[in-house]
Amino acid sequence: MAGALIRYDLSLPNYFSYPPAPGVDTRSLIPRGEPRSLYIRGEYGRKADGQMRPIPAHNTTHLDVPFHFDAAGADLAGVLNNPGWAGDRPCLARVVALGGDPTLPGSHTRDGVTYCEAVGAEVLPPLEELAGYEALVILTGFAALMAGLEGFQFTHAPDGFYHVPWLKADAVERILGAGLRLVALDSTTIEQQTSSEPHRMSGEAHHALLGHQPPVLVVECLNGSQLKSQVGFIPREALLHMVPRRVNAKGAEAAHCRAFLYFYRDDPRGEALRRLQNLTTPQEYHG
């Protein structure tokens, strides 16, 4: 019999940024006059020149929907509470852990952290295995850098590149070929940086995934940096449950969200996990 169900939060505990995005600060909007009086605090974006800037949904754990790259694609309102999408309900996920191995193809070491920078098909499960899942969770090991500091702003390497993890074309092809509906990564983006001055990222991975029919939703900025140390292992499979922000969903291209993994400690054949999955089908979950 499987042990107790584990629910693990894969959301980042902080905002992050890197140029040219604004850093995220907090400040008192209504200061507290007396110990028991009203107090309100807010976040705002701050550029290097000290000027405030808008804060988008992309500065922490977030969900990208097709409208992000396609004006005719589904916006957040079209994805939420819709059993046809995997954006806000539990779905069976294959979990792949790639961090800490410098011999792995595409690996890179930055600030003492070794992670998989260029995620290719060679480090992913085979197509026929992925076809049994609805989502893919890729833990490259980069979360240790994102989750490390409050208000952390990335600095580029001497070559002008940030070396954030990204999906190679053959990895995207495998995701699409397997019929997955959501891919989640512990990186600021799924795109490759193409230049340093000016800072430019490609858009091919987003276009291929969000523009596919049916679309593959994208989750960026997962955490998971302490998953193994806190739980003792990284599960091979789990139920992934995204919980996006729901306000102002109409016309939104993305949303801050929480990301939860549900799995069992003693469930080698996944029997308990699939019983749980059967209780949280799209029809049961949304009615």
KEDOZA-104782 format. One record per atom (N, C-alpha, C): x, y, z. Coordinates in steps of 0.1 Angstrom, whole numbers, padded with zeros to 4 digits, always signed. Each point is the difference from the previous one (the first is absolute). Example, Ala and Ser with C-alpha at 12.3 -4.5 7.8 and 13.67 -1.06 7.14 Angstrom:
BEGIN
+0132-0057+0078-0009+0012+0000+0009+0012+0000-0004+0011-0007+0009+0011+0000-0008+0011+0008
This chain:
BEGIN
+0008-0012+0000-0008+0012+0000+0009+0012+0000-0004+0010-0008+0008+0013-0001+0000+0008+0013+0011+0007+0002+0000+0008+0012-0009+0013-0002+0002+0009+0009-0008+0012+0000+0002+0008-0013-0010+0007-0004+0001+0009-0012+0008+0012+0004+0010+0003-0009+0008+0012+0002-0005+0011-0010-0002+0012+0005-0002+0011-0008+0012+0010+0001+0006+0002-0012+0012+0009+0000-0002+0012-0008+0003+0012+0005-0001+0012-0007+0012+0003-0008-0001+0001-0013+0011+0003-0009+0001+0014-0004-0008+0009+0007+0000+0014-0004+0012+0007+0006+0005+0011-0007+0011+0008+0005-0005+0008+0012+0009+0002+0010-0004+0008+0012+0002+0015-0002+0005+0004-0012+0004+0014-0002-0002+0004-0015+0001+0012-0003+0001+0005-0013+0015+0000-0005+0002+0000-0012+0014+0001-0006-0001+0010-0012+0011+0004-0005+0001+0007-0012+0014+0000-0006+0001+0004-0012+0013+0002-0006-0002+0010-0011+0011+0009-0002-0002+0010-0010-0004-0006-0013-0009+0007-0007-0005+0014+0002-0013+0000+0008-0004-0011+0006-0012-0001+0009+0002+0008+0012-0011+0006+0006+0002+0008+0012+0002-0009+0012+0007+0004+0010+0001-0007+0012-0013+0002+0008-0003-0009+0009-0013+0001+0008+0003+0004+0014-0004+0011+0004+0001+0005+0014-0013+0000+0007+0000+0001+0013-0012+0003+0008+0001+0013+0007-0011+0007+0002+0001+0012+0008-0014+0002+0007+0001+0008+0010-0012+0003+0007-0009+0010-0008-0013-0004-0002-0009+0009-0007-0008+0008+0009-0004-0006+0011-0007+0007+0011+0008-0004+0013+0009+0009+0005+0008-0004+0012-0009-0001+0012+0004-0008+0010-0007-0002+0012+0003+0011+0010-0010+0007+0004+0002+0011+0010+0001-0005+0014-0008-0010+0004-0001-0006+0013+0001-0015-0001+0004-0007+0010+0002-0014+0000-0012-0008-0005-0012+0005+0002-0012-0007-0004-0008+0007-0011+0007+0009-0008-0006+0007-0010+0002-0006-0014-0006+0005-0010+0000-0006-0014+0014+0001-0005+0004-0010-0008+0013+0000-0007-0002-0007-0013+0005+0005-0011-0001-0006-0013+0014+0001-0007+0004-0012-0005+0013+0000-0007-0002-0005-0014+0008+0005-0010-0002-0004-0014+0014-0003-0006-0001-0007-0012+0012-0002-0008+0000+0009-0012+0012+0003-0004+0001+0009-0012+0014-0004-0007+0000+0003-0013+0012-0003-0007+0009+0012+0000+0013-0002+0001+0009+0011+0001+0012-0002-0010+0002+0009-0009+0011-0001-0009+0013+0006+0007+0011-0002-0007+0013+0005+0006+0000+0015+0002-0009+0007-0008+0000+0015+0002-0009+0004+0011-0006-0010+0007-0009+0003+0012-0014+0003-0004-0003+0000-0013-0014+0003-0004-0008-0013+0002-0013+0001+0004-0009-0011+0001-0004-0005-0013-0002-0013-0001-0005-0007-0012-0011-0010+0003-0008-0003-0010-0011-0010+0003+0007-0014+0003-0007-0008+0008+0005-0013+0003-0009-0010-0008+0006-0007-0010-0008-0011-0007-0001-0012+0008-0007-0010-0006-0002-0013+0007+0013-0009-0001+0010+0004-0007+0011-0008-0003+0012+0001+0009-0001+0007+0011+0011+0002+0010+0001-0011+0011-0009-0010-0001+0000-0011+0010-0007-0012-0006-0003-0010+0007-0007-0012-0005-0013+0004-0008-0001-0004-0012-0011+0005-0008-0004-0010-0011-0012+0002-0005-0006-0008-0011-0001+0008-0012+0005-0004-0011-0002+0006-0013-0011-0007-0008-0009+0008-0006-0011-0005-0008+0002+0004-0015-0007-0006-0009+0003+0004-0014-0001+0014-0004-0008+0008+0007-0001+0015-0003+0013+0007+0002+0009-0006+0007+0014+0006+0002+0007+0002-0013-0002-0009-0010+0007+0002-0013-0010+0000-0012-0013-0001+0003-0009-0001-0011-0013+0008+0003-0003+0011-0007-0012+0008+0003-0013-0008-0001+0001-0010-0008-0012-0008-0002-0001-0012+0009+0011-0002+0008+0000-0011+0010-0008+0002+0012-0002-0010+0008-0008+0000+0012+0007+0009+0010-0007+0009+0007+0005+0008+0011-0002-0008+0013+0004+0006+0011-0001-0006+0013-0014-0004+0003-0010+0009-0003-0014-0003+0003-0004-0012-0008+0005-0002-0012-0004-0012-0008+0006-0013+0005+0010+0001+0008+0007-0012+0005-0005-0004+0014-0003+0010+0008-0005-0003+0014-0013-0007+0000-0002-0009+0009-0013-0007+0002-0005-0007-0012+0009-0004-0008-0003-0007-0013+0006-0014+0000-0008-0010+0001+0006-0014+0001+0009-0004-0012-0001+0007-0011+0008-0003-0011+0015+0004+0001+0003+0008+0010+0013+0005+0002+0006-0005+0013+0013-0001+0001+0007-0005+0012+0006+0012+0009-0006+0012-0002+0006+0011+0007-0004+0002+0014-0011-0006+0004-0004+0003+0014-0007-0012+0007+0004-0012-0004-0005-0012+0006+0011-0010+0001-0001-0010+0009+0010-0011+0001+0002-0008-0013+0012-0002-0004+0003-0009-0012+0012-0008+0003+0000-0012-0006+0011-0010+0002+0012+0005-0007+0011+0001+0008+0013+0006-0006+0011-0009+0002+0009-0001-0010+0013-0006+0001+0010+0010+0005+0007-0003+0011+0010+0009+0006+0014-0004-0004+0008+0009-0006+0013-0002-0004+0010+0009+0007+0009-0006+0008+0010+0008+0008+0014-0001-0007+0005+0012-0004+0013+0000-0008+0011+0007+0007-0002+0006+0012+0010+0009+0006+0011-0008+0006+0012+0006+0001+0011-0005+0008+0010-0009-0007-0003-0003-0013+0009-0009-0008+0007+0007-0011+0013+0003+0002+0007+0008-0010+0003-0008-0013-0002-0013+0001+0002-0008-0012-0012-0001-0009-0011+0005+0005-0013-0001-0008+0001+0009-0012-0005-0004-0011+0000+0009-0012-0007+0013+0003+0006+0011-0004-0007+0013+0002+0002+0006+0014+0009-0006+0008+0001+0005+0014+0009+0012+0000-0002+0008+0011+0008+0012+0002+0001+0003+0015+0011+0006+0004+0001+0003+0014+0002+0015+0002-0008+0006+0008+0000+0014+0003-0001+0002+0015+0008+0009+0005+0000+0003+0015-0001-0012+0008+0008-0011-0004+0001-0012+0008-0012-0009-0002-0010+0003-0008-0011-0009-0003+0001-0006-0014-0001-0013+0000+0000-0007-0013-0014-0004-0004-0004+0004-0012-0013-0002-0005+0000-0003-0015-0011-0005-0005-0001-0003-0014-0005+0013-0007+0009+0006-0008-0004+0013-0007-0007-0003-0013+0006-0008-0009-0007-0003-0012-0007-0014+0001-0013+0001+0002-0008-0012+0002-0003-0006-0014+0006-0012-0003-0003-0006-0013-0007-0013+0002-0004-0006-0011-0008-0013+0001+0009-0011+0006+0013+0001+0000+0008-0011+0005-0001-0001+0015-0004+0010+0007-0001+0000+0015-0015-0002+0004-0009-0002-0009-0014-0002+0003-0004-0015-0002-0011-0004+0007-0004-0014-0003-0004-0002-0014+0000-0013-0005-0004-0002-0013-0014+0003-0003-0003+0002-0013-0013+0004-0004-0011-0009+0005+0001-0013-0001-0010-0009+0004-0003+0001+0015+0010+0003+0008-0002+0002+0014-0008+0013+0003+0004+0011-0006-0006+0013+0002-0015-0001-0004-0003-0008-0010-0014+0000-0005-0010-0005+0011+0005-0006+0010-0009-0004+0011-0003+0011+0010+0005+0012-0002-0002+0011+0009-0007+0012-0007-0005+0009+0008-0006+0012-0005+0009+0012+0001+0009-0001+0010+0010+0011+0003+0014-0005+0002+0009+0009-0003+0014-0003+0003+0006+0011+0009+0006-0004+0011+0007+0009+0009+0015-0002-0001+0007+0010-0004+0015-0001-0002+0007+0008+0011+0007-0006+0008+0007+0007+0011+0015-0001-0004+0005+0011-0006+0013+0001-0005+0011+0002+0011-0005+0005+0012+0010+0004+0010+0002+0015+0001-0005+0007-0009+0001+0015-0001-0008+0007+0011-0010-0007+0006-0008+0007+0010+0008+0004+0012+0011-0007+0003+0009+0004+0011+0005+0014-0001+0001+0005-0013+0005+0014-0002-0012+0009+0001-0011-0004-0005-0012+0009+0000-0005+0002+0014+0000-0010+0008-0007+0000+0013+0010+0005+0011+0012+0003-0004+0010+0003+0011-0002+0013+0007-0004+0011-0007+0000+0013+0006-0013+0007-0003-0005+0008+0010-0011+0008-0002+0004+0012-0009-0008+0002-0010+0003+0011-0009+0012-0003-0009+0004-0012-0002+0012-0004-0007-0001+0005-0014+0011+0007-0005+0001+0004-0014+0012-0007-0006-0003-0008-0011+0011-0007-0006+0010+0010-0006+0013-0004+0000+0010+0007-0007+0005-0010-0011+0004+0006-0011+0005-0009-0011+0014-0004+0002+0004-0011-0007+0014-0005+0001+0008+0009-0009+0014-0002+0001+0009+0009-0008-0004+0000-0015-0006-0011-0005-0003-0001-0014-0013+0008-0003-0006+0006+0010-0012+0008-0002-0013-0008+0000+0001-0013+0003-0012-0009+0000-0004-0004+0015-0013-0002+0002-0004-0003+0013+0000-0015+0003+0000-0008-0011+0001-0015+0001-0012-0006+0008-0012+0005-0002-0011-0006+0006-0005-0012-0008-0005-0010+0006-0004-0012-0008-0011+0003-0010+0001-0008-0011-0010+0002-0011-0002-0013-0007-0010-0001-0008-0004-0012-0007+0005+0000-0014+0008-0010-0004+0005-0002-0013-0011-0005-0009+0002+0002-0013-0011-0003-0010-0004-0015+0001+0010-0009+0002-0004-0014+0001-0007-0003+0012+0002+0007+0011-0008-0002+0012-0015+0005-0002-0001+0011-0007-0014+0005-0003-0007-0010-0009+0007-0006-0010-0006-0010-0009-0004-0012+0008+0008-0004+0010-0004-0012+0008-0013+0003+0008+0000+0012+0006-0012+0004+0008-0012+0000-0009+0001+0005-0011-0012+0001-0009-0003-0014-0005+0010-0008-0004-0003-0014-0005-0007-0009+0011+0003+0003+0013-0005-0008+0010-0015+0004+0004-0005+0011-0006-0013+0004+0003-0002+0007+0013+0011+0005+0006-0001+0006+0013-0008+0013-0001-0006+0004+0011-0009+0012+0000+0006+0012+0008+0011-0003+0008+0007+0010+0008+0014-0004+0003+0009+0010-0001+0014-0003+0003+0004+0011+0010+0007-0004+0011+0004+0009+0011+0015-0001+0002+0006+0011+0002+0015+0001+0001+0004+0009+0011+0011-0003+0006+0006+0009+0011+0010+0009-0007-0005+0009-0008+0008+0010-0007-0009+0012-0002+0007+0012-0003-0007+0012-0002-0007+0000-0014+0004-0009-0009-0006-0001-0013+0003-0014-0006-0007-0004-0011+0003-0012-0007+0008+0004-0012+0003+0012-0002+0007+0005-0013+0015+0001+0002+0007-0001-0011+0015+0002+0000+0003+0015-0002+0010+0004+0008+0004+0014-0002+0009+0000-0013-0003+0010-0009+0006+0000-0013+0010+0011-0001+0000+0011+0008+0010+0010+0000+0001+0007+0014+0011+0006+0002+0002+0007+0013-0002+0015+0000+0004+0006-0011-0001+0015-0001-0006+0003-0014-0013+0002-0001-0010+0001+0011-0004-0015+0004-0006+0000+0012-0004-0013+0005-0012-0005-0008+0001-0012-0006-0011-0005-0009-0001-0015+0003-0013-0004+0000-0003-0014+0002-0008-0005-0013+0002-0013-0003-0008-0005-0011-0015-0002+0004-0008-0003-0009-0014-0002+0003-0005-0014-0005+0009-0008-0006-0005-0012-0007-0007-0010+0009+0005-0002+0012-0006-0010+0009-0014+0004+0004-0002+0013+0004-0014+0004+0003-0009-0001-0012+0005+0004-0012-0009-0001-0012-0004-0014-0002+0010-0009+0000-0003-0014-0003-0009-0007+0010+0001+0004+0013-0008-0007+0010-0013+0007+0002-0001+0013+0002-0012+0007+0001-0008+0001-0012+0007-0001-0012-0007+0001-0013-0004-0014-0005+0003-0010+0006-0003-0014-0004-0015-0002+0002-0006-0009-0008-0014-0004+0002+0000-0015+0003-0004-0003+0013-0004+0009+0010+0012+0006+0007-0001+0012+0005+0011+0007+0006+0006-0007+0012+0013+0002+0002+0007-0005+0012+0003+0013+0009-0007+0000+0012+0003+0011+0009+0014-0001+0006+0005+0012+0004+0014+0001+0004+0000+0006+0014+0007-0006+0009+0002+0005+0014+0015+0003+0001+0004+0012+0004+0014+0004+0002+0002+0004+0015+0012-0001+0004+0004+0004+0014-0005-0009+0011+0000-0013-0003-0002-0009+0011+0011+0001+0010-0002-0005+0012+0010-0001+0011+0005-0014+0000-0002-0007+0011+0005-0013+0001+0014-0001+0005+0006+0011+0004+0014+0000+0004+0003-0008+0012-0010-0002+0009+0002-0007+0012-0008-0013+0001-0006-0004-0012-0009-0012+0000+0007-0012+0005+0012-0003-0005+0007-0012+0005+0004+0000+0014+0005+0012+0004+0005+0001+0014-0011-0001+0010-0012+0005-0003-0011+0001+0009-0008-0013+0000-0002-0006-0012-0008-0012-0001+0009-0013+0001+0012+0001-0005+0009-0012+0000+0002-0006-0014-0009+0004-0009+0001-0005-0014-0008+0009-0009+0002-0002-0013-0007+0007-0010-0009-0010-0007-0013+0001+0000-0009-0010-0005+0002-0001-0016-0002-0011-0005+0001-0002-0014-0013+0005-0007-0011-0001+0007-0013+0004-0005-0008+0006+0011-0009+0009-0003-0009+0006+0010-0012+0006-0007-0009+0005+0008-0011+0008-0005+0005+0015+0002+0000+0007-0011+0004+0014+0000-0013+0009+0000-0001+0009+0009-0012+0009+0001+0004+0014+0000-0003+0007-0011+0003+0014-0001-0012+0008+0005+0002+0010+0008-0010+0009+0006+0003+0014-0004-0005+0004-0012+0003+0014-0005-0008+0011+0007+0006+0012+0000-0008+0011+0004-0012+0002-0009-0011+0004+0006-0012+0000-0008-0005+0014-0003+0005+0010+0006-0005+0014-0002+0005+0005-0014-0009+0008-0006+0003+0006-0013+0004-0011-0011-0007-0011+0000+0004-0011-0009-0003+0003-0015-0010+0008-0002-0003+0002-0014+0010+0009-0006+0006-0004-0012+0011+0007-0006+0013-0002+0006+0002-0008+0010+0013-0003+0006+0007-0011-0008+0013+0003-0002+0009-0010-0007+0007-0010+0010-0001+0003+0013+0007-0008+0010-0005+0003+0014+0004-0008+0009-0005+0003+0014+0010-0005+0010+0003+0007+0010+0007-0005+0012-0008-0013+0004+0007-0010+0005-0007-0012+0005+0008-0007+0010-0007-0009+0007+0006-0009+0009+0001-0014-0007+0010-0007+0002+0002-0013-0006+0002-0011+0010-0009-0010+0001+0000-0010+0010+0003-0014-0007+0008-0008+0006+0002-0014-0003-0006-0008+0010-0008-0010-0004-0006-0010+0009+0006-0014-0003+0006-0007+0010+0006-0013-0003+0001-0007+0014+0003-0013-0001+0001-0009+0011+0014-0004+0002+0004-0003+0013+0013-0004+0003+0002-0015-0004-0009-0009+0002+0001-0014-0003-0011-0004-0010+0003+0002-0012-0010-0003-0011+0008-0003-0013+0008-0011+0001+0009-0003-0011-0007-0002-0014-0012-0005+0000-0007-0003-0013-0010+0011-0003+0000+0010+0008-0009+0012-0002-0015-0003+0001-0003-0011+0008-0014-0004+0001-0008+0010+0008+0006+0004+0011-0007+0010+0009-0002+0014-0007+0010+0003-0008+0000+0013-0007-0011+0000-0011-0002-0012-0006-0010+0000-0010-0014-0001+0006-0001-0006+0012-0013+0001+0006-0004+0014+0004+0010+0008+0004-0002+0014+0003-0004+0007-0013+0007-0003-0011-0003+0006-0013-0014-0002-0004-0005-0012+0002-0014-0004-0003-0010+0008+0008+0004+0005+0011-0009+0009+0008+0000+0014-0004+0010+0004-0008+0002+0014-0004+0000+0001-0015-0009-0007-0007-0001+0002-0014-0005+0014-0004+0002+0004-0012-0005+0014-0004-0015+0001+0003-0008-0011-0003-0014+0001+0002-0004+0000+0015+0007-0007+0008-0003+0000+0014+0005+0013+0006+0011+0006-0005+0005+0012+0006-0008+0012-0003-0004+0001-0013-0007+0012-0004-0015-0002-0001-0005-0013+0001-0015-0002+0000-0005-0001-0014
